[in-house]
Amino acid sequence: MSTPEEAVTIDVDGTAVSGLYARPENPFATVLVAHGAGAGMEHPFMGGFVRALNDDGAATLRFNFPYREAGRKFPDRPPLAIATWRAALAEAQARSAGEPLWAAGKSFGGRMASMAVAEGMPAAGLIYLGYPLHPPGKPDKLRDEHLYGVTVPMLFLQGTKDPFMTPDVLEGVVSRIGPNAALEWREGGGHTFEVAGMKRSPAELGASLAPSVSAFIRSNS
């Protein structure tokens, strides 16, 4: 039986956003999970991912960014997205029993988490579920500058056919970050980790990433 999720409201400088919090008994970590640019926290990929983490013993808090909460399509600018991350971390901290708090995100959500940590947000580590290193077809427009100043453990989970990165370029970025960064490939995976010819639901795709995330957090706690 899955750990039930509790609806929470997070205040972001006077703007309320929704969250869902789940806490199994004696969690080894709390993992905060932010959605990508095109879907909110309720997406089946997100649900499958957090439920698999809960089943493995991690608490989770998934949440919406303000633009998604308001029904807009264009993502929030970084200052507001970073403020949302900080507010979500404060909410998780208030509910914790001292376990490490990790920041995870799909694409845009992970990138904003990394920018928040680069600006001092005190997460224990970062998990990227498909880091958007560059826009599709534009490998010269890298979104990597802030990553080199981040010293917490980082795990990049990436599909080899994700159009938002170029494999050898991402490998170079991870290498330059240093030993606190790890890269794990999903062969044939696209931006949502879908693999041509393999029929798996978004929830199954999300859940398939959880074992690697749990193992990385445990090994870096």
Secondary structure, DSSP 8 states (H G I E B T S, - for coil): -----EEEEEEETTEEEEEEEE--SS-S-EEEEE--TTS-TTSHHHHHHHHHHHHTT-EEEEE--HHHHTT-SS---HHHHHHHHHHHHHHHHHH-SS--EEEEEETHHHHHHHHHHHTT---SEEEEES---S-TT-TTS---GGGGG--S-EEEEEETT-TT--HHHHHHHHHHH-TTEEEEEETTB-TT--BTT----HHHHHHHHHHHHHHHHHHT-
